[in-house]
Each structure stands twice: as C-alpha cells, then as structure tokens.
C-alpha cells in the first residue's frame, strides 16, 4: 500500500506536534530519535512543496501561467 502524501498544512501540523512532544519530554529517547527522523522527512516534504509553489509563482509572474501579470505587480481589483 502506497503512503498518501500530506498537504503542506498537514505536514506542518504533524511537525509541530512532534516538536512539542520532544520538547515536552513526553517520549523516551529512542522514540524521540525516531520522531526527529520523521520530522526531518516532514521538513524535506514541506520544502519540496514550497519550492514547487515558488516555481509556479515565478511562471505566473512571467506570464507563462493562467494569469498574466508583470513581474513585481499585483493584478488590480475591481472597486
């Protein structure tokens, strides 16, 4: 069975829980090490998601996406 990818928000929530538990001393040392490793994987996943979002934003800003805008400009809103 293939693991389902977490969304950015889900990964951050899980990471915050891991940090809280480790900092709170709620888990034994061996489990803390396992959770630390899981936290590192979550951080890498979040970085990947953010990198992909940044690339998409750059494409949109250059006009290669669905919405055309000039670099550094925000689209005007209707009043």
Order of alpha helices (4+ residues) and beta strands (2+ residues): alpha-alpha
